[in-house]
Amino acid sequence: MAGEHTAHAQRVVQTFSDKLSNSGREHVGKLHFEELELLIELAIATSVNEEREKIAQQLEGYIKDLRSSEYSD
């Protein structure tokens, strides 16, 4: 999945780069575009991990409820 994050970050940076003039792209430079790509990738990964954690907590709650209902039946 990390590869998907990388590919998406690359597309976002490319779209941004395409909106700049040639002089704008030269001014920003390759290093800054790479840094931007990394920041976007990390933002995506952080959001995904936060959502996974929420889902894991929900599942743990469901499992706990299911186990407690097994003993009460």
PQR file of N, CA, C, O and H, with PARSE charges and radii, in Angstrom:
ATOM      1  N   MET A   1       0.816  -1.190   0.000 -0.4000 1.5000
ATOM      2  CA  MET A   1       0.000   0.000   0.000 -0.0000 2.0000
ATOM      3  C   MET A   1       0.863   1.259   0.000  0.5500 1.7000
ATOM      4  O   MET A   1       0.459   2.294  -0.530 -0.5500 1.4000
ATOM      5  N   ALA A   2       2.034   1.168   0.587 -0.4000 1.5000
ATOM      6  CA  ALA A   2       2.917   2.335   0.582 -0.0000 2.0000
ATOM      7  C   ALA A   2       3.228   2.763  -0.842  0.5500 1.7000
ATOM      8  O   ALA A   2       3.375   3.953  -1.121 -0.5500 1.4000
ATOM      9  H   ALA A   2       2.362   0.327   1.017  0.4000 1.0000
ATOM     10  N   GLY A   3       3.327   1.794  -1.739 -0.4000 1.5000
ATOM     11  CA  GLY A   3       3.553   2.116  -3.138 -0.0000 2.0000
ATOM     12  C   GLY A   3       2.423   2.942  -3.725  0.5500 1.7000
ATOM     13  O   GLY A   3       2.647   3.822  -4.557 -0.5500 1.4000
ATOM     14  H   GLY A   3       3.208   0.828  -1.513  0.4000 1.0000
ATOM     15  N   GLU A   4       1.200   2.647  -3.280 -0.4000 1.5000
ATOM     16  CA  GLU A   4       0.049   3.424  -3.732 -0.0000 2.0000
ATOM     17  C   GLU A   4       0.147   4.859  -3.229  0.5500 1.7000
ATOM     18  O   GLU A   4      -0.189   5.799  -3.949 -0.5500 1.4000
ATOM     19  H   GLU A   4       1.019   1.933  -2.605  0.4000 1.0000
ATOM     20  N   HIS A   5       0.606   5.022  -1.996 -0.4000 1.5000
ATOM     21  CA  HIS A   5       0.765   6.369  -1.439 -0.0000 2.0000
ATOM     22  C   HIS A   5       1.814   7.137  -2.241  0.5500 1.7000
ATOM     23  O   HIS A   5       1.632   8.313  -2.557 -0.5500 1.4000
ATOM     24  H   HIS A   5       0.879   4.258  -1.412  0.4000 1.0000
ATOM     25  N   THR A   6       2.899   6.466  -2.560 -0.4000 1.5000
ATOM     26  CA  THR A   6       3.967   7.098  -3.326 -0.0000 2.0000
ATOM     27  C   THR A   6       3.461   7.524  -4.691  0.5500 1.7000
ATOM     28  O   THR A   6       3.700   8.651  -5.126 -0.5500 1.4000
ATOM     29  H   THR A   6       3.047   5.511  -2.304  0.4000 1.0000
ATOM     30  N   ALA A   7       2.766   6.630  -5.360 -0.4000 1.5000
ATOM     31  CA  ALA A   7       2.252   6.941  -6.697 -0.0000 2.0000
ATOM     32  C   ALA A   7       1.267   8.107  -6.646  0.5500 1.7000
ATOM     33  O   ALA A   7       1.287   8.979  -7.515 -0.5500 1.4000
ATOM     34  H   ALA A   7       2.572   5.715  -5.007  0.4000 1.0000
ATOM     35  N   HIS A   8       0.417   8.121  -5.639 -0.4000 1.5000
ATOM     36  CA  HIS A   8      -0.551   9.208  -5.516 -0.0000 2.0000
ATOM     37  C   HIS A   8       0.167  10.528  -5.233  0.5500 1.7000
ATOM     38  O   HIS A   8      -0.165  11.556  -5.824 -0.5500 1.4000
ATOM     39  H   HIS A   8       0.402   7.413  -4.933  0.4000 1.0000
ATOM     40  N   ALA A   9       1.142  10.500  -4.339 -0.4000 1.5000
ATOM     41  CA  ALA A   9       1.917  11.709  -4.033 -0.0000 2.0000
ATOM     42  C   ALA A   9       2.624  12.220  -5.286  0.5500 1.7000
ATOM     43  O   ALA A   9       2.679  13.427  -5.519 -0.5500 1.4000
ATOM     44  H   ALA A   9       1.412   9.665  -3.859  0.4000 1.0000
ATOM     45  N   GLN A  10       3.160  11.316  -6.084 -0.4000 1.5000
ATOM     46  CA  GLN A  10       3.832  11.716  -7.324 -0.0000 2.0000
ATOM     47  C   GLN A  10       2.857  12.399  -8.274  0.5500 1.7000
ATOM     48  O   GLN A  10       3.196  13.397  -8.909 -0.5500 1.4000
ATOM     49  H   GLN A  10       3.116  10.335  -5.894  0.4000 1.0000
ATOM     50  N   ARG A  11       1.640  11.853  -8.368 -0.4000 1.5000
ATOM     51  CA  ARG A  11       0.636  12.460  -9.251 -0.0000 2.0000
ATOM     52  C   ARG A  11       0.252  13.858  -8.766  0.5500 1.7000
ATOM     53  O   ARG A  11       0.088  14.773  -9.573 -0.5500 1.4000
ATOM     54  H   ARG A  11       1.365  11.042  -7.852  0.4000 1.0000
ATOM     55  N   VAL A  12       0.111  14.023  -7.459 -0.4000 1.5000
ATOM     56  CA  VAL A  12      -0.240  15.333  -6.902 -0.0000 2.0000
ATOM     57  C   VAL A  12       0.860  16.345  -7.207  0.5500 1.7000
ATOM     58  O   VAL A  12       0.581  17.459  -7.649 -0.5500 1.4000
ATOM     59  H   VAL A  12       0.245  13.280  -6.803  0.4000 1.0000
ATOM     60  N   VAL A  13       2.094  15.956  -6.972 -0.4000 1.5000
ATOM     61  CA  VAL A  13       3.225  16.862  -7.235 -0.0000 2.0000
ATOM     62  C   VAL A  13       3.322  17.170  -8.720  0.5500 1.7000
ATOM     63  O   VAL A  13       3.588  18.311  -9.098 -0.5500 1.4000
ATOM     64  H   VAL A  13       2.320  15.051  -6.613  0.4000 1.0000
ATOM     65  N   GLN A  14       3.114  16.180  -9.558 -0.4000 1.5000
ATOM     66  CA  GLN A  14       3.174  16.407 -11.008 -0.0000 2.0000
ATOM     67  C   GLN A  14       2.077  17.374 -11.440  0.5500 1.7000
ATOM     68  O   GLN A  14       2.317  18.262 -12.258 -0.5500 1.4000
ATOM     69  H   GLN A  14       2.898  15.253  -9.251  0.4000 1.0000
ATOM     70  N   THR A  15       0.881  17.204 -10.896 -0.4000 1.5000
ATOM     71  CA  THR A  15      -0.222  18.114 -11.224 -0.0000 2.0000
ATOM     72  C   THR A  15       0.115  19.537 -10.799  0.5500 1.7000
ATOM     73  O   THR A  15      -0.129  20.492 -11.536 -0.5500 1.4000
ATOM     74  H   THR A  15       0.686  16.482 -10.232  0.4000 1.0000
ATOM     75  N   PHE A  16       0.684  19.666  -9.592 -0.4000 1.5000
ATOM     76  CA  PHE A  16       1.106  20.983  -9.112 -0.0000 2.0000
ATOM     77  C   PHE A  16       2.181  21.565 -10.021  0.5500 1.7000
ATOM     78  O   PHE A  16       2.110  22.732 -10.405 -0.5500 1.4000
ATOM     79  H   PHE A  16       0.882  18.890  -8.994  0.4000 1.0000
ATOM     80  N   SER A  17       3.165  20.762 -10.362 -0.4000 1.5000
ATOM     81  CA  SER A  17       4.263  21.202 -11.214 -0.0000 2.0000
ATOM     82  C   SER A  17       3.752  21.658 -12.577  0.5500 1.7000
ATOM     83  O   SER A  17       4.221  22.655 -13.126 -0.5500 1.4000
ATOM     84  H   SER A  17       3.224  19.814 -10.050  0.4000 1.0000
ATOM     85  N   ASP A  18       2.786  20.919 -13.113 -0.4000 1.5000
ATOM     86  CA  ASP A  18       2.228  21.259 -14.424 -0.0000 2.0000
ATOM     87  C   ASP A  18       1.541  22.624 -14.427  0.5500 1.7000
ATOM     88  O   ASP A  18       1.439  23.263 -15.474 -0.5500 1.4000
ATOM     89  H   ASP A  18       2.404  20.109 -12.667  0.4000 1.0000
ATOM     90  N   LYS A  19       1.073  23.069 -13.272 -0.4000 1.5000
ATOM     91  CA  LYS A  19       0.385  24.349 -13.182 -0.0000 2.0000
ATOM     92  C   LYS A  19       1.358  25.526 -13.101  0.5500 1.7000
ATOM     93  O   LYS A  19       0.963  26.679 -13.270 -0.5500 1.4000
ATOM     94  H   LYS A  19       1.156  22.549 -12.421  0.4000 1.0000
ATOM     95  N   LEU A  20       2.627  25.226 -12.841 -0.4000 1.5000
ATOM     96  CA  LEU A  20       3.632  26.277 -12.747 -0.0000 2.0000
ATOM     97  C   LEU A  20       4.221  26.588 -14.119  0.5500 1.7000
ATOM     98  O   LEU A  20       4.214  25.753 -15.023 -0.5500 1.4000
ATOM     99  H   LEU A  20       2.947  24.289 -12.703  0.4000 1.0000
ATOM    100  N   SER A  21       4.717  27.783 -14.245 -0.4000 1.5000
ATOM    101  CA  SER A  21       5.443  28.146 -15.462 -0.0000 2.0000
ATOM    102  C   SER A  21       6.806  27.461 -15.423  0.5500 1.7000
ATOM    103  O   SER A  21       7.227  26.949 -14.386 -0.5500 1.4000
ATOM    104  H   SER A  21       4.722  28.461 -13.510  0.4000 1.0000
ATOM    105  N   ASN A  22       7.481  27.461 -16.554 -0.4000 1.5000
ATOM    106  CA  ASN A  22       8.821  26.874 -16.594 -0.0000 2.0000
ATOM    107  C   ASN A  22       9.741  27.532 -15.579  0.5500 1.7000
ATOM    108  O   ASN A  22      10.499  26.850 -14.888 -0.5500 1.4000
ATOM    109  H   ASN A  22       7.139  27.877 -17.397  0.4000 1.0000
ATOM    110  N   SER A  23       9.677  28.861 -15.487 -0.4000 1.5000
ATOM    111  CA  SER A  23      10.539  29.558 -14.526 -0.0000 2.0000
ATOM    112  C   SER A  23      10.144  29.207 -13.090  0.5500 1.7000
ATOM    113  O   SER A  23      10.998  29.130 -12.207 -0.5500 1.4000
ATOM    114  H   SER A  23       9.062  29.415 -16.048  0.4000 1.0000
ATOM    115  N   GLY A  24       8.850  28.995 -12.867 -0.4000 1.5000
ATOM    116  CA  GLY A  24       8.395  28.586 -11.537 -0.0000 2.0000
ATOM    117  C   GLY A  24       8.939  27.222 -11.154  0.5500 1.7000
ATOM    118  O   GLY A  24       9.389  27.015 -10.027 -0.5500 1.4000
ATOM    119  H   GLY A  24       8.157  29.057 -13.585  0.4000 1.0000
ATOM    120  N   ARG A  25       8.896  26.293 -12.102 -0.4000 1.5000
ATOM    121  CA  ARG A  25       9.442  24.951 -11.846 -0.0000 2.0000
ATOM    122  C   ARG A  25      10.939  25.018 -11.578  0.5500 1.7000
ATOM    123  O   ARG A  25      11.448  24.341 -10.685 -0.5500 1.4000
ATOM    124  H   ARG A  25       8.531  26.462 -13.018  0.4000 1.0000
ATOM    125  N   GLU A  26      11.637  25.834 -12.351 -0.4000 1.5000
ATOM    126  CA  GLU A  26      13.077  25.973 -12.151 -0.0000 2.0000
ATOM    127  C   GLU A  26      13.371  26.599 -10.791  0.5500 1.7000
ATOM    128  O   GLU A  26      14.318  26.208 -10.108 -0.5500 1.4000
ATOM    129  H   GLU A  26      11.223  26.384 -13.077  0.4000 1.0000
ATOM    130  N   HIS A  27      12.555  27.568 -10.408 -0.4000 1.5000
ATOM    131  CA  HIS A  27      12.759  28.243  -9.124 -0.0000 2.0000
ATOM    132  C   HIS A  27      12.536  27.276  -7.957  0.5500 1.7000
ATOM    133  O   HIS A  27      13.309  27.262  -6.999 -0.5500 1.4000
ATOM    134  H   HIS A  27      11.786  27.886 -10.963  0.4000 1.0000
ATOM    135  N   VAL A  28      11.484  26.475  -8.046 -0.4000 1.5000
ATOM    136  CA  VAL A  28      11.194  25.506  -6.973 -0.0000 2.0000
ATOM    137  C   VAL A  28      12.301  24.462  -6.919  0.5500 1.7000
ATOM    138  O   VAL A  28      12.834  24.178  -5.846 -0.5500 1.4000
ATOM    139  H   VAL A  28      10.856  26.487  -8.824  0.4000 1.0000
ATOM    140  N   GLY A  29      12.640  23.905  -8.034 -0.4000 1.5000
ATOM    141  CA  GLY A  29      13.741  22.951  -8.109 -0.0000 2.0000
ATOM    142  C   GLY A  29      13.354  21.530  -7.746  0.5500 1.7000
ATOM    143  O   GLY A  29      12.386  21.289  -7.025 -0.5500 1.4000
ATOM    144  H   GLY A  29      12.207  24.136  -8.906  0.4000 1.0000
ATOM    145  N   LYS A  30      14.131  20.603  -8.263 -0.4000 1.5000
ATOM    146  CA  LYS A  30      13.863  19.177  -8.100 -0.0000 2.0000
ATOM    147  C   LYS A  30      13.846  18.761  -6.629  0.5500 1.7000
ATOM    148  O   LYS A  30      12.983  17.986  -6.217 -0.5500 1.4000
ATOM    149  H   LYS A  30      14.917  20.799  -8.849  0.4000 1.0000
ATOM    150  N   LEU A  31      14.774  19.259  -5.849 -0.4000 1.5000
ATOM    151  CA  LEU A  31      14.856  18.871  -4.437 -0.0000 2.0000
ATOM    152  C   LEU A  31      13.587  19.236  -3.684  0.5500 1.7000
ATOM    153  O   LEU A  31      13.085  18.444  -2.886 -0.5500 1.4000
ATOM    154  H   LEU A  31      15.475  19.888  -6.184  0.4000 1.0000
ATOM    155  N   HIS A  32      13.068  20.429  -3.936 -0.4000 1.5000
ATOM    156  CA  HIS A  32      11.851  20.856  -3.240 -0.0000 2.0000
ATOM    157  C   HIS A  32      10.629  20.059  -3.711  0.5500 1.7000
ATOM    158  O   HIS A  32       9.734  19.767  -2.919 -0.5500 1.4000
ATOM    159  H   HIS A  32      13.476  21.072  -4.585  0.4000 1.0000
ATOM    160  N   PHE A  33      10.598  19.716  -4.980 -0.4000 1.5000
ATOM    161  CA  PHE A  33       9.508  18.867  -5.456 -0.0000 2.0000
ATOM    162  C   PHE A  33       9.576  17.498  -4.786  0.5500 1.7000
ATOM    163  O   PHE A  33       8.542  16.933  -4.428 -0.5500 1.4000
ATOM    164  H   PHE A  33      11.325  19.954  -5.624  0.4000 1.0000
ATOM    165  N   GLU A  34      10.766  16.969  -4.616 -0.4000 1.5000
ATOM    166  CA  GLU A  34      10.929  15.682  -3.937 -0.0000 2.0000
ATOM    167  C   GLU A  34      10.505  15.779  -2.476  0.5500 1.7000
ATOM    168  O   GLU A  34       9.874  14.865  -1.947 -0.5500 1.4000
ATOM    169  H   GLU A  34      11.605  17.428  -4.907  0.4000 1.0000
ATOM    170  N   GLU A  35      10.854  16.893  -1.823 -0.4000 1.5000
ATOM    171  CA  GLU A  35      10.434  17.104  -0.440 -0.0000 2.0000
ATOM    172  C   GLU A  35       8.917  17.211  -0.334  0.5500 1.7000
ATOM    173  O   GLU A  35       8.306  16.665   0.586 -0.5500 1.4000
ATOM    174  H   GLU A  35      11.367  17.636  -2.253  0.4000 1.0000
ATOM    175  N   LEU A  36       8.322  17.917  -1.282 -0.4000 1.5000
ATOM    176  CA  LEU A  36       6.863  18.047  -1.312 -0.0000 2.0000
ATOM    177  C   LEU A  36       6.221  16.680  -1.483  0.5500 1.7000
ATOM    178  O   LEU A  36       5.241  16.365  -0.809 -0.5500 1.4000
ATOM    179  H   LEU A  36       8.818  18.360  -2.029  0.4000 1.0000
ATOM    180  N   GLU A  37       6.761  15.872  -2.372 -0.4000 1.5000
ATOM    181  CA  GLU A  37       6.244  14.525  -2.597 -0.0000 2.0000
ATOM    182  C   GLU A  37       6.297  13.705  -1.308  0.5500 1.7000
ATOM    183  O   GLU A  37       5.340  13.007  -0.971 -0.5500 1.4000
ATOM    184  H   GLU A  37       7.558  16.128  -2.920  0.4000 1.0000
ATOM    185  N   LEU A  38       7.406  13.790  -0.598 -0.4000 1.5000
ATOM    186  CA  LEU A  38       7.547  13.053   0.658 -0.0000 2.0000
ATOM    187  C   LEU A  38       6.544  13.538   1.694  0.5500 1.7000
ATOM    188  O   LEU A  38       5.936  12.729   2.394 -0.5500 1.4000
ATOM    189  H   LEU A  38       8.183  14.357  -0.871  0.4000 1.0000
ATOM    190  N   LEU A  39       6.368  14.845   1.797 -0.4000 1.5000
ATOM    191  CA  LEU A  39       5.401  15.387   2.753 -0.0000 2.0000
ATOM    192  C   LEU A  39       3.981  14.923   2.433  0.5500 1.7000
ATOM    193  O   LEU A  39       3.218  14.580   3.335 -0.5500 1.4000
ATOM    194  H   LEU A  39       6.862  15.502   1.228  0.4000 1.0000
ATOM    195  N   ILE A  40       3.637  14.914   1.172 -0.4000 1.5000
ATOM    196  CA  ILE A  40       2.300  14.458   0.765 -0.0000 2.0000
ATOM    197  C   ILE A  40       2.144  12.982   1.070  0.5500 1.7000
ATOM    198  O   ILE A  40       1.112  12.561   1.594 -0.5500 1.4000
ATOM    199  H   ILE A  40       4.257  15.193   0.438  0.4000 1.0000
ATOM    200  N   GLU A  41       3.162  12.189   0.747 -0.4000 1.5000
ATOM    201  CA  GLU A  41       3.112  10.756   1.021 -0.0000 2.0000
ATOM    202  C   GLU A  41       2.935  10.497   2.516  0.5500 1.7000
ATOM    203  O   GLU A  41       2.141   9.642   2.908 -0.5500 1.4000
ATOM    204  H   GLU A  41       4.000  12.531   0.322  0.4000 1.0000
ATOM    205  N   LEU A  42       3.665  11.224   3.343 -0.4000 1.5000
ATOM    206  CA  LEU A  42       3.544  11.055   4.791 -0.0000 2.0000
ATOM    207  C   LEU A  42       2.171  11.475   5.294  0.5500 1.7000
ATOM    208  O   LEU A  42       1.622  10.851   6.202 -0.5500 1.4000
ATOM    209  H   LEU A  42       4.310  11.918   3.025  0.4000 1.0000
ATOM    210  N   ALA A  43       1.618  12.520   4.713 -0.4000 1.5000
ATOM    211  CA  ALA A  43       0.277  12.960   5.105 -0.0000 2.0000
ATOM    212  C   ALA A  43      -0.763  11.901   4.761  0.5500 1.7000
ATOM    213  O   ALA A  43      -1.663  11.630   5.556 -0.5500 1.4000
ATOM    214  H   ALA A  43       2.063  13.027   3.975  0.4000 1.0000
ATOM    215  N   ILE A  44      -0.642  11.310   3.594 -0.4000 1.5000
ATOM    216  CA  ILE A  44      -1.564  10.242   3.196 -0.0000 2.0000
ATOM    217  C   ILE A  44      -1.431   9.057   4.148  0.5500 1.7000
ATOM    218  O   ILE A  44      -2.432   8.538   4.643 -0.5500 1.4000
ATOM    219  H   ILE A  44       0.089  11.530   2.949  0.4000 1.0000
ATOM    220  N   ALA A  45      -0.203   8.636   4.402 -0.4000 1.5000
ATOM    221  CA  ALA A  45       0.031   7.482   5.269 -0.0000 2.0000
ATOM    222  C   ALA A  45      -0.492   7.733   6.681  0.5500 1.7000
ATOM    223  O   ALA A  45      -1.077   6.841   7.295 -0.5500 1.4000
ATOM    224  H   ALA A  45       0.610   9.058   4.000  0.4000 1.0000
ATOM    225  N   THR A  46      -0.286   8.932   7.190 -0.4000 1.5000
ATOM    226  CA  THR A  46      -0.776   9.266   8.528 -0.0000 2.0000
ATOM    227  C   THR A  46      -2.293   9.193   8.585  0.5500 1.7000
ATOM    228  O   THR A  46      -2.854   8.636   9.529 -0.5500 1.4000
ATOM    229  H   THR A  46       0.189   9.657   6.691  0.4000 1.0000
ATOM    230  N   SER A  47      -2.952   9.744   7.595 -0.4000 1.5000
ATOM    231  CA  SER A  47      -4.420   9.706   7.557 -0.0000 2.0000
ATOM    232  C   SER A  47      -4.934   8.276   7.482  0.5500 1.7000
ATOM    233  O   SER A  47      -5.877   7.908   8.182 -0.5500 1.4000
ATOM    234  H   SER A  47      -2.497  10.196   6.828  0.4000 1.0000
ATOM    235  N   VAL A  48      -4.314   7.479   6.634 -0.4000 1.5000
ATOM    236  CA  VAL A  48      -4.724   6.083   6.489 -0.0000 2.0000
ATOM    237  C   VAL A  48      -4.515   5.330   7.800  0.5500 1.7000
ATOM    238  O   VAL A  48      -5.382   4.564   8.221 -0.5500 1.4000
ATOM    239  H   VAL A  48      -3.548   7.778   6.065  0.4000 1.0000
ATOM    240  N   ASN A  49      -3.372   5.543   8.445 -0.4000 1.5000
ATOM    241  CA  ASN A  49      -3.095   4.849   9.703 -0.0000 2.0000
ATOM    242  C   ASN A  49      -4.052   5.270  10.805  0.5500 1.7000
ATOM    243  O   ASN A  49      -4.468   4.436  11.610 -0.5500 1.4000
ATOM    244  H   ASN A  49      -2.667   6.165   8.103  0.4000 1.0000
ATOM    245  N   GLU A  50      -4.409   6.540  10.859 -0.4000 1.5000
ATOM    246  CA  GLU A  50      -5.384   6.998  11.850 -0.0000 2.0000
ATOM    247  C   GLU A  50      -6.734   6.326  11.639  0.5500 1.7000
ATOM    248  O   GLU A  50      -7.382   5.917  12.602 -0.5500 1.4000
ATOM    249  H   GLU A  50      -4.072   7.217  10.205  0.4000 1.0000
ATOM    250  N   GLU A  51      -7.157   6.211  10.389 -0.4000 1.5000
ATOM    251  CA  GLU A  51      -8.433   5.552  10.092 -0.0000 2.0000
ATOM    252  C   GLU A  51      -8.372   4.058  10.419  0.5500 1.7000
ATOM    253  O   GLU A  51      -9.338   3.498  10.935 -0.5500 1.4000
ATOM    254  H   GLU A  51      -6.630   6.543   9.606  0.4000 1.0000
ATOM    255  N   ARG A  52      -7.256   3.422  10.126 -0.4000 1.5000
ATOM    256  CA  ARG A  52      -7.093   2.010  10.465 -0.0000 2.0000
ATOM    257  C   ARG A  52      -7.187   1.801  11.967  0.5500 1.7000
ATOM    258  O   ARG A  52      -7.803   0.841  12.428 -0.5500 1.4000
ATOM    259  H   ARG A  52      -6.471   3.878   9.706  0.4000 1.0000
ATOM    260  N   GLU A  53      -6.579   2.695  12.725 -0.4000 1.5000
ATOM    261  CA  GLU A  53      -6.625   2.590  14.182 -0.0000 2.0000
ATOM    262  C   GLU A  53      -8.056   2.726  14.689  0.5500 1.7000
ATOM    263  O   GLU A  53      -8.471   1.984  15.579 -0.5500 1.4000
ATOM    264  H   GLU A  53      -6.078   3.475  12.350  0.4000 1.0000
ATOM    265  N   LYS A  54      -8.810   3.664  14.132 -0.4000 1.5000
ATOM    266  CA  LYS A  54     -10.216   3.818  14.513 -0.0000 2.0000
ATOM    267  C   LYS A  54     -11.000   2.546  14.213  0.5500 1.7000
ATOM    268  O   LYS A  54     -11.795   2.094  15.038 -0.5500 1.4000
ATOM    269  H   LYS A  54      -8.473   4.267  13.410  0.4000 1.0000
ATOM    270  N   ILE A  55     -10.779   1.973  13.043 -0.4000 1.5000
ATOM    271  CA  ILE A  55     -11.485   0.745  12.663 -0.0000 2.0000
ATOM    272  C   ILE A  55     -11.081  -0.403  13.577  0.5500 1.7000
ATOM    273  O   ILE A  55     -11.931  -1.191  13.991 -0.5500 1.4000
ATOM    274  H   ILE A  55     -10.134   2.340  12.373  0.4000 1.0000
ATOM    275  N   ALA A  56      -9.795  -0.506  13.896 -0.4000 1.5000
ATOM    276  CA  ALA A  56      -9.326  -1.565  14.792 -0.0000 2.0000
ATOM    277  C   ALA A  56      -9.983  -1.428  16.164  0.5500 1.7000
ATOM    278  O   ALA A  56     -10.371  -2.431  16.764 -0.5500 1.4000
ATOM    279  H   ALA A  56      -9.105   0.134  13.560  0.4000 1.0000
ATOM    280  N   GLN A  57     -10.112  -0.216  16.661 -0.4000 1.5000
ATOM    281  CA  GLN A  57     -10.769  -0.007  17.953 -0.0000 2.0000
ATOM    282  C   GLN A  57     -12.235  -0.397  17.892  0.5500 1.7000
ATOM    283  O   GLN A  57     -12.764  -0.989  18.833 -0.5500 1.4000
ATOM    284  H   GLN A  57      -9.797   0.599  16.173  0.4000 1.0000
ATOM    285  N   GLN A  58     -12.898  -0.065  16.781 -0.4000 1.5000
ATOM    286  CA  GLN A  58     -14.296  -0.462  16.617 -0.0000 2.0000
ATOM    287  C   GLN A  58     -14.421  -1.981  16.602  0.5500 1.7000
ATOM    288  O   GLN A  58     -15.303  -2.544  17.250 -0.5500 1.4000
ATOM    289  H   GLN A  58     -12.468   0.416  16.017  0.4000 1.0000
ATOM    290  N   LEU A  59     -13.537  -2.639  15.862 -0.4000 1.5000
ATOM    291  CA  LEU A  59     -13.577  -4.098  15.795 -0.0000 2.0000
ATOM    292  C   LEU A  59     -13.333  -4.727  17.164  0.5500 1.7000
ATOM    293  O   LEU A  59     -13.986  -5.704  17.530 -0.5500 1.4000
ATOM    294  H   LEU A  59     -12.820  -2.182  15.336  0.4000 1.0000
ATOM    295  N   GLU A  60     -12.399  -4.169  17.912 -0.4000 1.5000
ATOM    296  CA  GLU A  60     -12.150  -4.677  19.261 -0.0000 2.0000
ATOM    297  C   GLU A  60     -13.395  -4.541  20.124  0.5500 1.7000
ATOM    298  O   GLU A  60     -13.712  -5.437  20.906 -0.5500 1.4000
ATOM    299  H   GLU A  60     -11.868  -3.375  17.615  0.4000 1.0000
ATOM    300  N   GLY A  61     -14.100  -3.427  19.985 -0.4000 1.5000
ATOM    301  CA  GLY A  61     -15.355  -3.235  20.717 -0.0000 2.0000
ATOM    302  C   GLY A  61     -16.401  -4.254  20.310  0.5500 1.7000
ATOM    303  O   GLY A  61     -17.094  -4.805  21.166 -0.5500 1.4000
ATOM    304  H   GLY A  61     -13.843  -2.699  19.350  0.4000 1.0000
ATOM    305  N   TYR A  62     -16.527  -4.515  19.007 -0.4000 1.5000
ATOM    306  CA  TYR A  62     -17.482  -5.510  18.517 -0.0000 2.0000
ATOM    307  C   TYR A  62     -17.144  -6.899  19.052  0.5500 1.7000
ATOM    308  O   TYR A  62     -18.032  -7.647  19.462 -0.5500 1.4000
ATOM    309  H   TYR A  62     -15.964  -4.067  18.312  0.4000 1.0000
ATOM    310  N   ILE A  63     -15.860  -7.238  19.045 -0.4000 1.5000
ATOM    311  CA  ILE A  63     -15.429  -8.543  19.533 -0.0000 2.0000
ATOM    312  C   ILE A  63     -15.748  -8.676  21.012  0.5500 1.7000
ATOM    313  O   ILE A  63     -16.238  -9.714  21.458 -0.5500 1.4000
ATOM    314  H   ILE A  63     -15.139  -6.630  18.712  0.4000 1.0000
ATOM    315  N   LYS A  64     -15.471  -7.631  21.768 -0.4000 1.5000
ATOM    316  CA  LYS A  64     -15.764  -7.649  23.205 -0.0000 2.0000
ATOM    317  C   LYS A  64     -17.258  -7.840  23.435  0.5500 1.7000
ATOM    318  O   LYS A  64     -17.664  -8.639  24.279 -0.5500 1.4000
ATOM    319  H   LYS A  64     -15.073  -6.788  21.406  0.4000 1.0000
ATOM    320  N   ASP A  65     -18.076  -7.104  22.679 -0.4000 1.5000
ATOM    321  CA  ASP A  65     -19.539  -7.248  22.801 -0.0000 2.0000
ATOM    322  C   ASP A  65     -19.987  -8.648  22.427  0.5500 1.7000
ATOM    323  O   ASP A  65     -20.847  -9.224  23.092 -0.5500 1.4000
ATOM    324  H   ASP A  65     -17.746  -6.456  21.994  0.4000 1.0000
ATOM    325  N   LEU A  66     -19.410  -9.198  21.369 -0.4000 1.5000
ATOM    326  CA  LEU A  66     -19.780 -10.530  20.920 -0.0000 2.0000
ATOM    327  C   LEU A  66     -19.430 -11.576  21.969  0.5500 1.7000
ATOM    328  O   LEU A  66     -20.230 -12.463  22.264 -0.5500 1.4000
ATOM    329  H   LEU A  66     -18.711  -8.730  20.829  0.4000 1.0000
ATOM    330  N   ARG A  67     -18.236 -11.468  22.527 -0.4000 1.5000
ATOM    331  CA  ARG A  67     -17.826 -12.421  23.563 -0.0000 2.0000
ATOM    332  C   ARG A  67     -18.695 -12.316  24.800  0.5500 1.7000
ATOM    333  O   ARG A  67     -19.051 -13.335  25.392 -0.5500 1.4000
ATOM    334  H   ARG A  67     -17.585 -10.747  22.287  0.4000 1.0000
ATOM    335  N   SER A  68     -19.036 -11.124  25.194 -0.4000 1.5000
ATOM    336  CA  SER A  68     -19.872 -10.978  26.395 -0.0000 2.0000
ATOM    337  C   SER A  68     -21.282 -11.487  26.135  0.5500 1.7000
ATOM    338  O   SER A  68     -21.930 -11.998  27.049 -0.5500 1.4000
ATOM    339  H   SER A  68     -18.747 -10.296  24.713  0.4000 1.0000
ATOM    340  N   SER A  69     -21.773 -11.357  24.893 -0.4000 1.5000
ATOM    341  CA  SER A  69     -23.109 -11.862  24.584 -0.0000 2.0000
ATOM    342  C   SER A  69     -23.130 -13.374  24.493  0.5500 1.7000
ATOM    343  O   SER A  69     -24.172 -13.987  24.727 -0.5500 1.4000
ATOM    344  H   SER A  69     -21.246 -10.942  24.151  0.4000 1.0000
ATOM    345  N   GLU A  70     -22.000 -13.997  24.156 -0.4000 1.5000
ATOM    346  CA  GLU A  70     -21.928 -15.457  24.121 -0.0000 2.0000
ATOM    347  C   GLU A  70     -22.149 -16.052  25.494  0.5500 1.7000
ATOM    348  O   GLU A  70     -22.781 -17.100  25.621 -0.5500 1.4000
ATOM    349  H   GLU A  70     -21.154 -13.499  23.965  0.4000 1.0000
ATOM    350  N   TYR A  71     -21.640 -15.404  26.517 -0.4000 1.5000
ATOM    351  CA  TYR A  71     -21.739 -15.925  27.882 -0.0000 2.0000
ATOM    352  C   TYR A  71     -23.066 -15.594  28.533  0.5500 1.7000
ATOM    353  O   TYR A  71     -23.443 -16.223  29.521 -0.5500 1.4000
ATOM    354  H   TYR A  71     -21.126 -14.552  26.414  0.4000 1.0000
ATOM    355  N   SER A  72     -23.775 -14.623  27.999 -0.4000 1.5000
ATOM    356  CA  SER A  72     -25.056 -14.245  28.606 -0.0000 2.0000
ATOM    357  C   SER A  72     -26.232 -14.996  27.988  0.5500 1.7000
ATOM    358  O   SER A  72     -27.345 -14.930  28.509 -0.5500 1.4000
ATOM    359  H   SER A  72     -23.468 -14.112  27.196  0.4000 1.0000
ATOM    360  N   ASP A  73     -26.000 -15.713  26.880 -0.4000 1.5000
ATOM    361  CA  ASP A  73     -27.100 -16.447  26.228 -0.0000 2.0000
ATOM    362  C   ASP A  73     -27.373 -17.761  26.875  0.5500 1.7000
ATOM    363  O   ASP A  73     -28.265 -18.490  26.441 -0.5500 1.4000
ATOM    364  H   ASP A  73     -25.096 -15.766  26.457  0.4000 1.0000
TER
END
